[in-house]
C-alpha cells in the first residue's frame, strides 16, 4: 500500500512537471508579445527596463523557464501582469467560488446520475431507457454557451426569476441573506454544468451496468434465489461503479480548473472566468498558475479515484 | 420410484432482432426420478444448457417458451410466480455452472457468496451459524484450511478450487435436485477427477441432472442418460441400455467417438458435419443430413418416439427390436 502510494505520487509529480513545462511554452508560443501590452511607450527607458527586469522578461526563454520551474517548486507562481498581485493570491480568491460550484454540481450529478443510469440499465430497451438515451445524447452534445444563453434568456430575462450573472448582488448582503443570494446566483451555472456532466455519468453507469448484468456471476446470484433488487445492489453495483468512479474523478479534477465557458457566460467569479480574463489581457503568470492548479487537481483526483477503485475491487493489488 | 422432475413436451425458442422466434427445444420429454443421476449428453449447441436454465427459469431475455410443462414435485414450474421461483432456486433446485472462472463475483469474498444462500433460505440461522455451516461445507468439498479461505476472493482460488466453491454453494441447502452444467469442462483432467469424486459423494443426497458432452463422466456418475440433438431428445434410457445398446444413429456415433485403450493410433470416428443453427433446422428429423442411415422420410416428417423397453425410448424412423 505505502509502496503503491509512493510510486503513484512520483508518477503524479512527473505528470505535473511535464504539464507545467507544456503550459510554459504554449503560452509563449502565442502570437502576441506581453511586453508591448505591459510597457507603456510613454514610460522612460529606465522604467521600461526596470519593469522588464521585475517580471523577468529581459532574460532568454531558456533562463525564464529555469526560473519559472524553480519558483513554481518553491510555491511562487509569479506576479500578475495586470493587478501586480501574487498569482497564488489571485487564484486563491477565485478558487472558493469554483469549488462551491463544483461541490453543488458533483453532488447533484452523482446522486441523480448513478440511480438513473442503474434504472435505465435494469429496464434496458424499455421506454424509460430509450427516453434516457435521448437525453444522454442531448446532454453530451449540447453546446454549453448556447444552453447558458437559453437559460439566461428564459429564466433571467423572460421570467425574471433568477439573476443574470455574478455570484452575488453587490454590495454583498450579510448573514443568511447573503447565502440565499449566492444560492440564487448559483442555480443557472450549476444547472448548465449539471446537464453536461450528468449525461456522462448516466452513460457510463448505464453501459457498465448493462455489461455487468450479463456476467455469469449475476446468473449465479439469481440461481441462489435472490431477487433482482438484491442482486443489483449486492452483486452488480460495486462492479458497475468502477468505470463511473474513474470518470467522476477526472470530471471533478478538471472542474477545479473552472468551467471556462459556463463561468464566463454567467460572470461567475471562479477560476474558469479567471482563465478567460487572463487570456484576453495576456496575463501570462495568472494563466500559468491556473493551468498548473488544474493539472495538480486532475492528477490528485485521479489518485483518489484509483484508491477508491482499488478499495472496491480486491483484484487490484496495491502492493504489487 | 416417484418422479422428481418431469419435462413434458417442453418447447422453447429464441427471438431474433426482428422478433421472429426460432424454435430450439422441441417437445423435450424426460423424467428425473428421485435419488437418481441423469446425464444429458450431446454436442455443443444441442440445447443442453438451455434445458438446464429452463428448470431454473433463468433463461436469457430473448428466450420464448412455446409450450409444454416442467413439473417439479407435481407442480408446473412454468406457472410459478417469480417469488415462488426464488424460494425454489438455491433451496430445492440448485445449479453448478460451467465456468468457475466467471461464475463467482470477483468483488465479494467466498464466505459471503456461499453464506448468501443460507441467508436467503434459512432465516432461522444467525451470522455465526452461517459462518460455521459455510466452513463445514468448504471442508466437505475438500478446500484446505477453510476458516482462512472464507475471507478470500475468487481470484485467490485456482479453477478447480473455484469449482469446489461453486459445488459448496450449490449443495449447502441440500437441494433435492442438483443441476450441473458441464461442471468439469473448464478444468484439467486430474482436477476433473477430484471434482467428479466430490459430486459422486454429494449426489447420494438428492437427484442430479448432469449436463456434459463427456460420456466418460456419464458412465462414472449417472443412472440414466438422455441424448439430445439440436433441441430434441433423440434417445433416452438407463445407463446400461444406452451404453450397451445404443439405437439412434447419433448415439451410436457418440459412442464410436470415445477413444478406448485398444483403439490404437488410427483416426478416431467422428460424426460428419456440425449441429445446425436453430434457424436452419429441417422439418423432419433434425439429425437427417448428418445421418448415415438417412432415407427420404427423415427429411420430411418428425420421427415418432418409440419405446424399446420400460425405460428405453428412441426417436427415429429406423426399426428397432423391442427388448424387455
Interface residues (C-beta under 8 A of the other chain):
Chain A: X215 X216 X217 X219 X220 X221 X222 X223 X224 X225 X226 X227 X234 X235 X238 X239 X312 X313 X314 X315
Chain B: X56 X58 X82 X83 X86 X87 X88 X89 X90 X91 X94 X95 X97 X99 X102 X103 X104 X105 X106 X107 X108 X109 X116 X117 X120 X121 X153 X155 X166 X169 X170
